[in-house]
């Protein structure tokens, strides 16, 4: 195999693919990137057996072939080269890389050792704009659980029905839900995807106006755009019945400026408990008093304007969880509906976006007596 490729184009591809390669693996070939040269095209693939990514760029091929190379070292070599053409020649399992006055020899493994990229059977598909996918990632992934003992909560739940897509994430302390319109789908479908797979797709997108085709079967989803495909193995379900967690009887409402609340929470949280991050919200008709306390260190207190409809109440929240939610509310004001100091709150933007709607749920922390 012999080919030449532009350093900048190759490095851009590797920047995305390197995120797929596992940091540790008992299978040495998974630490490699598969390179295939064929008819002036260079195809590069990476996988960790759960996620796989394949992308293609232009190259000048003198002879076709394939080889896998150590991803980390290959990435660092290409990163450090000048923005010129890079020449490759493969003899057996030895890869020679030349650029300007630099020369490298690295040892590869044959393509036959590399895992096969999944094939999507019983194909179903839907078109998504990259902007919607980016909003899904930004607005919901923070609520995914990291507790491996609850694998379903470690996933992103996609529910497609007719012309609607609902995306749900939760770690049992908070829940994020985004709804948007999609081209009508012939069969209602549910997918449970890993956050890593969606982040890889986002990293590989060429721009914010790219059309993505999502194809899926019972085991895998494939995200296709331009010359790139990302495959994600589904997490085994079923997903928790999140609808049961959404309160239906919250009659008290709090309306507050998002920037005002964000700044106040950040200040008061400085003196919150380092383990629970608990802050206290005292809600009155025209204000919120936020307070926190850490034994042997001190306390903080701040009052901001708000509109609260309901009997005065106090409620405690993890400040970090609350900030994660309110910083994703793209509206000047947010509306929080509540019931009691021990029940879940629903948080919505006062004005929803044009192409999607958001709802967040946050569980309180029991206040000390």
N, C-alpha and C positions, 0 to 999 in steps of 0.2 A: 504494500500500500504506500502510495506517495501522493502528497497533496500540499497545497499552499493556501493559507487563509489569512484574512486581515486580523491583526491582533485585537483591535477595538471591538469588532463584532464577536470574536471568540470570547473575549473577556466578559462582555455583556451577558452572553449565554451562560458562562460558568458562574457568574455572580448569582444567577437564579438557581441553577442546578445544584450548587454546593449545599444549599439548604436542605435538599432531599437526602443527601448522603448521611448515614448515621454516624454519630461521633464514636461509638464503639459497636463492634459487631463480631460475632463468633465466625461469620462467613467472610473471609478476606475480600472476596470479589465485590461485596456490597460497599466496600470502601473505595471502589473504583467507579469511574465514569466510562461508559461504552461509547467508543468513537467508530462511526461507520462512514466511509467515503464512497460515493457512488454518483457517477455522471454529474460532476460539478456541484454536488450537494454534500454537505457534511451534517450528519445526524448525530446528536449527542443525547445519551440517556443516563438517568440515575434512578435508583430505587432503594428503599429500605424494607421492601416486601409489603408495606402497608400503603405507601405512596410511591408513585412512579411518575417521572416527568420526561418528556421527549421533545426536543426542539431541533430545528433545522436551519442552517444558514448556507449562503453561497460560498463556494470554494473552487479552487482550480485543481482538479484531480488528474494526475498523470496515470495513476493506476488505482483501481478500486480495492477495498478490503475493509477489515475491522480489527479492533483491538480494544482491550480495556486498560485504563491507566489509573494509578493511584490519584484519587481526586484532590486531596489536600495539596500534594506536591505539584500536581499539574496546574492547579489553580494559582498557586504562588508563583510558579514559573511564568505563566502567561501574564499575570498581574505586573510583574517586574519588567517585562519586555517593552521596548519602545513601540509607538503606534505605526508599525510597518508590517509588511507581509511576513508570516511565520511559515517556515518550510518544515514539513514532517516526512519522515521516511521510516517505514516499519520493516524490519527484517527478523523473522521468527517472532520472538517475544520482546525484542529490543526496539524501543521507539527513540529515534534521533530527532531532536528539535533544534532548528537553526533560525536565528534572527539577527541580522546585522553581524556583530562580532561575537555573539553568544552562541554556545552550543551545549546541549544537554542530552544525556542518554539515560532513559528510565526503562525499567522492566515492567512489562504489562502481563496481563492474563488473557487467554483466548475468549472470544465472544461466546463460545459454547458453555463457558463457566457462568456466564451472566444470566440471572433469572429472566424468564420470558415476560415481556410486557403483557398485561391482561388484554383480553379481547372481550368487548361488550357484546353479550348475546341477548336475545329477546329485546331488541333495542327500543327504548322509549326516549323521547328527547323534548327539550324545551329551549327556547332562545331567551337569553338574559343579557341586559346591557351591563357593561363593566361597572358603570356608576352604581347600579343597584347592588352588585356583588360587593363593591367597596364599602357601601353603607351597611350591608349585612355584617361584614367583618368589623367595621368600626363600632357599630351600635350594639352588637350582641355578643361578640366573642369574649368580652371581659367577664361575663357571667357564667362561662363554662367552668364546671368543677375540675379540680386537679386531683381529686381523690380517686385513685385507681381501684379502690374497692367498690366503687359505684360506676362501672364503665359506661352505662347509658348516659349519665350526667356529664361525662367527659366529652360528649359529642354535641354537634350542632344539628338540631332536628328541623328538617325541611318537610313541610306538609303542603302538597299541591292538590288543589281541588278546583276543577273548572278553570276559571281565569284568575285564580288567586293563589299566591304563594305566601305561606306563613312560616316564619323562622323563629324558633324558640330555643333559648339556652337557660340553664339554671344550675345553681350549685346548692339549692335548698335554702340558702339565705336570701337570695335575690333571683329574680327572673327577668329576662329581657324578651320582648316579642316584637317583631317587625312584620308588617303585612304590606304586600305590594301586588300590583296587577301583572299578569303574565299572559302570553298568547294562550288561548284555551288548550288544555291538555285533554286527550281522549279518555284517559284512565286516571282516576285519583291515585296519588302515589305518596309514599312517605320514605324519606331517606334519613339516615343518621350518620353524619360525616365527622371526621376528625378536624379540629381547628387547624392542625398543621397543614392538611391538604388545602384548605381554603386560603391560608396564608401563602402557600407556595403559588397558587393560582394568582393571587394578588401581586406577588413579587414579580411574576413573569409577564403580567399584562403590559403591552406596549404603550397604552394610553387610557384616558378616562372615557373614551367614546368607542371602545372596541365591542363588537358583538361576540358573545360567548354562546356556544352550543353545549348544553348539558345533556349528555346521553347517560343512560343508566339501566342496569338490570338488577337482579336480586342481590348481587355481591359487590359490584363496583359502580362508581360513577366516573365519567370521563368529561373533563372540561376542555373544549377545543376552541382555539382562536388563532387565526393566521397560521403560522407554521409550528404551533405548539400544542401539545396535548398533556394534560395532567390527569392521572388516574388515582382514585382514592378508594381503598377498600372500605366497605360499610362497617360501622360498629354494630355489633349484634344488639338487637332490641329485645323487647319493645321499649319505647321511651315511656317515662313516667306519665301518668294522666295529669298533665299540668293544669288542665281546665279546673280540676278540683281545688287547686291552690288559689285560684283567682276569686277573691271575695265578690259577692253579689249584693251585699247589704251595707256597704260603706256610704254613710249619708253625710258625714262631716267633710267639708272641703276647705283646703288651704290653697290660696293663690299667692304666689310670691315671685319677685324678680329673680331670675336665675343667677345673674352676675352677683347680685347683692348676697344671695344665700351662699353661693360658692365661696366668696371671699370670707364671709363670716365663719363658715364651717372650717375653712383652712386655718383661720386664726385660732379659733377655740380648740381645734383638734391638737394644737401644739402641746397642751397640758392634759390631754386625755390619757387614759391608762394605756400603757405600751402593749398590753396583750389584747384587751377588748376594743380599744380605740373608741370607747363609748362616749357619746355626747348626749346631753339632755336638751330636749326642745320643749319649752313651755309655751303653749299656744293660747293666744287670747284674740279677741275680736279684731284688733288692729295691729298686732305685733307678734313676733316670735322672740323669745329670750333663749339664746343658746348658751349652754354652760358645760364645763368639764372640770374634773378634779383628779389629781394624782397625789396619793398620800405621800407626805414628806417632801413634795416638790412645790405644789401650789394649785391654784384654780384659775379659770378664765370664765368671763361672762360677757356677752354682747347681745344687744337688742336691735332688731331690724324691723322695718315696716312690712306688714303682710295683711291679707284679708282672710280671716278664719270664720267659717260659718258652722256653728255648733257650740256645745258647752266647752268651757275652758278645759284643757287637758295637758298632761305631760307624757312624753314618750321618749324612749332612748333608741339611738341608732349607732351602728358602727360607722364612724366618720368616713373611713376609707370606702366602704360600700356605698354610702350616700353620695360621696364625691364621684365615684365611678359612674353613677347614674346621671347626676345632674349635669356633668360636663358633656354628656351626650344628648342633652335636650337642646335642639336647635330652635329655640323660641325665646323671645324676650322674657316670657313668664312661663311657669309650670303650675299645673294643678295637681294637688295631692289629695286623694280621697281616703278617709280614715274611718275606723269604727271605734276600737278600744286601744289602750296602750299595749296590749299583748297580741293584737291581730295585724295582719299584713296591710301595708299601705299600697295604693295604686298611684303611680306617678305618670302623668302624661304632659306633653307639650301643650301649652294653651292654644297654640296654632300649629297644626300638623303640616309636614312638608307636602308638596304637591304630588310626588310620585310614590310616597310610602307613608305609613302611619306607625307610630311607636307607642308601646306601653311597657312600663316597668313595674315590678312588684318588689317590695323590700320588707323583710321581716324585722321587727323591732328587737331590742335587747331589754330584758327585764331590768327596770331601774331598782337600785338599792332602796331599802325602806328609809 
